[in-house]
Amino acid sequence: MTHFKIAVIAGDGIGPEVIAEGIKVLNFIASHREDLEFEFTYFPWSCQYYLEHGHMMPPDGIQQLQEFDAIYLGAVGYPGVPDHISLWDLLLTIRKEFDQYVNIRPIRLLEGAPNVLINGSKENIDMLFIRENSEGEYAGVGDRLFKGKPEEVVLQTGVFSRKGTERIIRYAFEEAAKSHKSLTSISKGNALNYSMVFWDEIVEEVAKDYPNVPTASYLVDAAAMLMIKDPKRFEVVVTSNLFGDILTDLGAALAGGMGLAAGANINPERKWPSMFEPIHGSAPDIAGKQIANPLAAIWSASQMLDFFRYEEMGKLVIDAIEEVLVSKQSLTPDLGGTASTSELGDALMTVLQRKLQ
């Protein structure tokens, strides 16, 4: 029996609602296997926690989390707490402290999912975005001088180390080689003449070690256009923190909406816990209404199963999501249905029950 300890930070808004459905799925999977068990520990860290305590998590929060095998995050952010506080004092702190330098976002148009492209299909919208997750434009380096004065100056510095840049690019090449797919690098070397020229040079260096991986490189603005006009050319994609953040939201729109957008923050060496999360945000406008789509949270749970090397179970969950989408029954309003969050979760459980018999 393999026992995994999972830290649950349900967070704000719809976070608790969608995470509950993901936990339901993980427990159901474990109940049908003799070699798998999950233990969930809940942490109340959120914007509400910040308003009550003055911080998003306690000073020893990282020490508490490091004892776990993984972190399952709902969403953070709520009116009344500035976004840079909720982001930097919880999510980005966890990513950096646990060296979760790989962000994995699958962009796949599942059968039955809403399709916004005329030429969109399951076959040609199937991308794996690998985003640098620990430095780059989100390194938090900069300053604000002469605040409030006419001569005010704001500096925001991107940090691209050779170690950080090479390891994410090499990780992406390994994924492409393993899956027999092409690799596309996205940068902006024509305008960012230090950071992105450096990025492009590292791509060329690492590519020499993978002669059998077809490789392409695009400027970020051209890539945004081509993701819409010709999405099939993107298979495995590697890019920096900022560009990856933006383009994966575009990708989410291509793959059925934010309710189907999952993400994983990975420490590949497994020295520290990795973190799994839907990327749709806290959606405070619909919080508590039980109409949020839980499929992104459930998809991120399948990524957790993959990470724990239960890939067949991860695939089973994705197959069940697809079957629910195709049936057009028990879907939440964003997918054109009238079901509640828990009703959609229950429908998926019914499919899993049949598949596991």
PAPA-196051 format. One record per residue (C-alpha): y, x, z. Coordinates in steps of 0.1 Angstrom, whole numbers, padded with zeros to 4 digits, always signed. Layout:
# PAPA-196051
YXZ;...
This chain:
# PAPA-196051
+0000+0000+0000;+0034+0014-0010;+0061+0002+0013;+0097+0002+0000;+0127-0002+0022;+0156-0019+0005;+0192-0021+0018;+0208-0053+0007;+0246-0055+0004;+0251-0090-0010;+0289-0085-0009;+0314-0111-0020;+0318-0143-0040;+0286-0151-0059;+0269-0120-0047;+0248-0136-0020;+0238-0164-0043;+0225-0143-0071;+0210-0116-0049;+0189-0142-0031;+0172-0151-0063;+0165-0115-0071;+0149-0110-0037;+0129-0141-0042;+0115-0126-0074;+0108-0092-0058;+0089-0108-0029;+0069-0129-0053;+0059-0099-0073;+0049-0080-0042;+0029-0110-0029;+0007-0108-0060;-0001-0071-0057;-0021-0053-0030;-0003-0020-0035;+0033-0031-0031;+0055-0043-0003;+0092-0047+0002;+0112-0047+0034;+0148-0059+0031;+0176-0050+0055;+0209-0069+0052;+0243-0053+0056;+0274-0076+0058;+0297-0051+0041;+0322-0069+0019;+0359-0078+0016;+0355-0102+0044;+0341-0073+0065;+0372-0053+0055;+0396-0080+0066;+0378-0082+0100;+0372-0044+0106;+0397-0025+0084;+0370-0008+0063;+0345-0019+0037;+0317-0003+0056;+0315+0015+0090;+0322+0053+0092;+0285+0060+0094;+0276+0036+0066;+0263+0064+0043;+0241+0077+0071;+0226+0042+0076;+0219+0038+0039;+0203+0072+0033;+0171+0060+0051;+0164+0035+0024;+0144+0038-0009;+0170+0017-0028;+0201-0004-0025;+0204-0039-0039;+0241-0048-0044;+0255-0082-0052;+0292-0078-0060;+0324-0066-0042;+0359-0079-0047;+0378-0109-0034;+0414-0121-0034;+0434-0106-0005;+0418-0071-0008;+0431-0048-0035;+0404-0040-0061;+0409-0002-0056;+0400-0007-0019;+0369-0027-0025;+0357-0004-0053;+0365+0030-0038;+0356+0023-0002;+0322+0010-0010;+0307+0011-0045;+0322+0044-0057;+0316+0060-0023;+0279+0051-0025;+0276+0064-0060;+0292+0097-0052;+0277+0104-0018;+0242+0097-0031;+0248+0116-0064;+0239+0085-0085;+0251+0103-0116;+0232+0082-0141;+0244+0047-0148;+0219+0027-0169;+0229-0005-0186;+0205-0022-0210;+0222-0041-0238;+0195-0063-0253;+0198-0097-0270;+0168-0115-0255;+0152-0143-0274;+0170-0175-0265;+0202-0158-0252;+0236-0168-0266;+0244-0149-0298;+0281-0144-0307;+0275-0123-0338;+0267-0137-0373;+0244-0108-0379;+0232-0106-0343;+0195-0106-0336;+0170-0094-0311;+0160-0066-0335;+0195-0052-0340;+0211-0056-0306;+0189-0033-0285;+0209-0005-0269;+0205+0016-0238;+0238+0029-0225;+0236+0059-0203;+0270+0064-0186;+0281+0094-0166;+0286+0079-0131;+0300+0105-0107;+0330+0123-0122;+0350+0121-0154;+0379+0097-0154;+0368+0081-0121;+0367+0113-0101;+0397+0101-0081;+0418+0132-0086;+0455+0128-0090;+0487+0122-0072;+0518+0100-0071;+0551+0118-0067;+0585+0104-0058;+0571+0070-0053;+0596+0042-0060;+0622+0065-0074;+0635+0067-0110;+0618+0101-0114;+0584+0087-0101;+0554+0105-0117;+0518+0095-0115;+0489+0119-0123;+0453+0108-0129;+0431+0137-0138;+0397+0135-0154;+0371+0159-0141;+0344+0171-0164;+0322+0199-0150;+0296+0217-0170;+0270+0207-0145;+0279+0170-0145;+0284+0168-0183;+0253+0186-0192;+0230+0168-0169;+0239+0133-0181;+0237+0144-0217;+0203+0160-0212;+0191+0129-0193;+0201+0108-0224;+0183+0131-0248;+0152+0129-0226;+0153+0091-0228;+0158+0092-0265;+0129+0116-0270;+0106+0096-0247;+0113+0064-0266;+0114+0079-0301;+0150+0067-0306;+0182+0081-0319;+0210+0093-0295;+0247+0085-0300;+0274+0102-0281;+0307+0085-0277;+0339+0104-0269;+0375+0108-0280;+0378+0145-0290;+0406+0140-0315;+0431+0129-0288;+0416+0143-0255;+0417+0178-0266;+0403+0193-0234;+0378+0169-0217;+0363+0153-0248;+0363+0184-0269;+0343+0200-0241;+0320+0169-0240;+0313+0172-0277;+0305+0209-0274;+0280+0202-0247;+0263+0175-0268;+0260+0201-0296;+0245+0226-0273;+0220+0203-0257;+0210+0188-0291;+0195+0222-0301;+0168+0216-0275;+0159+0182-0291;+0155+0189-0328;+0134+0157-0333;+0161+0134-0318;+0184+0120-0345;+0219+0124-0332;+0253+0109-0340;+0288+0111-0325;+0316+0085-0327;+0351+0082-0314;+0353+0054-0288;+0376+0032-0309;+0353+0035-0339;+0323+0029-0317;+0338-0004-0304;+0342-0016-0339;+0307-0005-0350;+0291-0022-0320;+0303-0055-0335;+0299-0047-0372;+0267-0027-0372;+0251-0028-0337;+0217-0017-0349;+0229+0019-0353;+0231+0022-0315;+0199+0029-0297;+0203+0053-0268;+0240+0059-0261;+0256+0085-0238;+0292+0085-0228;+0317+0092-0201;+0325+0071-0170;+0355+0052-0184;+0343+0047-0219;+0309+0036-0207;+0325+0011-0183;+0345-0005-0211;+0319-0005-0239;+0291-0019-0217;+0312-0050-0210;+0316-0054-0248;+0279-0049-0250;+0274-0076-0224;+0293-0101-0247;+0270-0091-0276;+0239-0096-0255;+0246-0131-0241;+0274-0127-0216;+0280-0112-0182;+0254-0134-0166;+0228-0112-0184;+0244-0079-0176;+0224-0056-0153;+0230-0021-0141;+0213+0007-0123;+0229+0037-0105;+0203+0064-0105;+0197+0096-0086;+0170+0110-0109;+0158+0136-0084;+0151+0108-0059;+0166+0128-0031;+0189+0099-0022;+0185+0061-0027;+0195+0046-0061;+0214+0014-0064;+0208-0017-0085;+0234-0044-0093;+0244-0071-0117;+0277-0060-0132;+0294-0094-0136;+0316-0091-0105;+0321-0115-0076;+0335-0144-0096;+0354-0159-0066;+0364-0189-0087;+0328-0202-0087;+0316-0188-0054;+0297-0213-0033;+0293-0238-0061;+0257-0227-0069;+0264-0225-0106;+0263-0187-0110;+0238-0173-0134;+0213-0152-0114;+0195-0136-0144;+0216-0104-0143;+0207-0099-0106;+0170-0106-0115;+0172-0082-0144;+0186-0055-0121;+0157-0062-0098;+0134-0055-0128;+0152-0021-0132;+0143-0014-0096;+0107-0021-0103;+0109+0003-0133;+0124+0030-0110;+0096+0026-0085;+0072+0032-0114;+0060-0004-0116;+0071-0007-0152;+0045-0034-0161;+0060-0056-0134;+0095-0049-0146;+0085-0059-0181;+0069-0090-0168;+0102-0101-0152;+0121-0095-0185;+0094-0115-0204;+0099-0143-0179;+0137-0143-0183;+0132-0145-0220;+0108-0174-0217;+0132-0193-0195;+0160-0187-0220;+0139-0199-0249;+0128-0231-0231;+0165-0241-0228;+0156-0259-0195;+0170-0252-0161;+0198-0230-0174;+0232-0226-0156;+0264-0238-0171;+0274-0204-0187;+0242-0207-0207;+0248-0243-0218;+0228-0260-0191;+0234-0280-0159;+0210-0263-0135;+0220-0246-0102;+0216-0210-0094;+0185-0216-0073;+0171-0241-0099;+0172-0214-0125;+0156-0189-0101;+0129-0215-0094;+0122-0220-0131;+0117-0183-0136;+0094-0182-0106;+0073-0209-0122;+0070-0188-0153;+0060-0157-0133;+0034-0178-0114;+0017-0187-0146;+0019-0151-0159;+0004-0136-0127;-0025-0160-0125;
